[in-house]
Amino acid sequence: MGKRAVVVIDMINSYDHPDADLLVPSVTRTVHAMAELIRRAREQKVPVIYVNDNFGEWRSHHGEIVDQALAGAHPELVEPLLPDDASLFVVKARHSVFYETPLPYLLDQLGVDHVILCGQVTEQCVLYSALDAHIRYLGVTVPEDAVAHIHPDLADAALTMMRRNMGADIRTADTVEF
């Protein structure tokens, strides 16, 4: 087994967007599994990398993104997942965590060859990130109880696609090995 990293996708979020009402119930169900996965990774010194949308604020940095999320509609969904001092933070503008971000370089510098993707949205950013990881020859694990969705049917289809088409290891967060 090579070196792994946990990639937390778009969880520093103010939930001030059109799909928030559909997304929040799923995040509420998955936030504990995500928080526990992150805690276990930190305990085992596994890199935890937050890759987060900048919400079109091109002057923003991770501190401002965190502050905006905590001031948003659902700080209770953000607080359990806050980055700590050892966490790494990458800002993205599109769906995939890889698209025009320094994440590939960062993973290479860390010697990471397998990513564990958690966060939101299963049928969008998680799916596209898993595909981009796969085409970069990275191993992919997706804890199905640590990813949140907008549309359950699309999330189920996305998890099936990740397993079948990308060889992703789909399992529960408590069984993820580092």
C-alpha positions, 0 to 999 in steps of 0.5 A: 500500500502506498501513501494515502491522503484524505481529500475533503471536498467543498465542506467549508460551505455557507450553504447559501446556494440554490441546491442547499435545501436539497443538500443539507439533509444529506450533509447532516447525515454524513457529517459525523462519518466525515469528522471521524474519518478526518480525526482518524487520519490526523491521528495516524498522521495521514495528510488531510487536504481541504479542496474548496470552492472559492465561490467566485471570490477571487481575492479570498483565501482559506481563512476568509472561506472558513469565516464565511462558512461559519457565518453562513446558514449551517455552521453546525455542519462546518464546525466538526470539519474545520481544518486544523493547523496541520491541514492543507488547503487548496482553492478550486473554481470548478467541480474537480479538485484537480482542474487547474489547481496545484493539487497534483503537484502537492500530492506528488510532493507528498508522495501520495498515490491514493486519495480518499475522497469525502465531502460534497456533492457525490454526483458532482464534485466527488464523481469528477474528482474521482475520475480525474484521480483515476486518469492520473493513475491514483488509487481512489477510495470513497467512503459512501457514508462520508459523501453528501448528495443532492439527488439520491438516485444520481448519487447511487449511480455515481458511486456505481460508476466510480466502482465499475469504471474507475476501480474506486474502493467504495466502503464505509468510513469506519473501514477505510484503511490508511 
